[in-house]
Amino acid sequence: MSPFAQPASGGADRPAGDAGNAGNAGNIEYRVAHLHDRLAAEEPAELGVRAEVRAGSVVVTGTVPSAECRETLLRTVHEELAGLAVHTDIQVAETASPDHAEDLP
């Protein structure tokens, strides 16, 4: 048997996916960066929303001014990060005026 044939069969000793995990982590970071670019450039330009990679999934947090903005944001997140585990915590800011006076002690 030729010594040049051994590396091809010796590759099976490596844990499956080792090389792919490094590339996958970079791919997730690239996709999150692209999401940030889209959120800043498109309507509504949401700069107060954060997306971070944590333990192999993406966590998206922040506050938006309306329910419509939240739906647009979630649609964009799911388009950009399709196939990834995504956890969202997007709050809608209450911008309506109060319906009654505040009672102070």
N, C-alpha and C positions, 0 to 999 in steps of 0.2 A: 504494500500500500504506500502511496506517495505521501510525503509529509505535507504537500500542498492540499491534499484532500481533507485533512483533519479540521482546519478552521471551519469549513462548511458544516460539518457535523458537530463541532465543538460549540457552535453558536447556540445550540439548544440548552446548554448549561446555564445560560444567562436567564434571569427571570423575565418572563414575557412582559413586554411593554416598557422596559426601562428606558430605552431610547425614545419611545413614543411619549412618555410622560413629560420629559423635558420640553419636547416640541409642543405638546398639548398645553402645558402651562403657559408657554409663550404665546400660543394661539389664543388662549383665554384673555391674556393681558392685551393682546392686539385688538381683540374684539371689544373689550371694555373701553380701550382708548378710542376706537372708532365710534362707539356709542356716545362717549363724552363729546366728540366732535359733532355728531349729529344733533345731540341735545342743545349744543351751543349755537348751531347754525340754523336749525329749522324752527318753525313756529310750533309752539311757543318756545322761545329761547330760555330753557330752564338751566340756569347756571348754579342753582342752589341744590341740585340733586347730585348725590354721590353714588358711585358704583365701585365696589371693591371686591376683590377676589379673597374669599375666606374659606379655607379647608376644601378647595376644589369646587366651590360654588360661588355664585355672584350675589352680593347683597346690594340692593338698591334702596337708598333712603333719601328722604328730603321732604320738603313742603312745597306745594303748588297752590296757585291762587283760586282754582276752581275744579269742580268735578270733571268738566270737559278737558281741562289740561291734564288731569290725572289719567283719564282714559287715553288721551293721545300719547302721553308719556309711556304708559304701560304697553300700548300697541307697538311703539318704537322699540322698547326694551325687548319685547318678545320677538320682534323681527330681527333685531341685531344679535340676540343671544339665543336663537332657536337651537334646541338640542342640549343646552346647558341647564344645570340646576340653578334656578334664579329665585331668590327670596326678596320680596318687595315690602317696604314699609313707607308708603307715600301718604303723607297727610295733606288734607285740604285745609288751607287757612280760612278761618272764619272772617270774612270781610264785610258782612252785612252789619248795618248799624243796629244797636240794641233796640229791642221793642219796648223797653221800660227804663226808667231812671234807676241808677245805682243808689242804694240806700247806704250811707256811710254812718257809722256809730258816732 
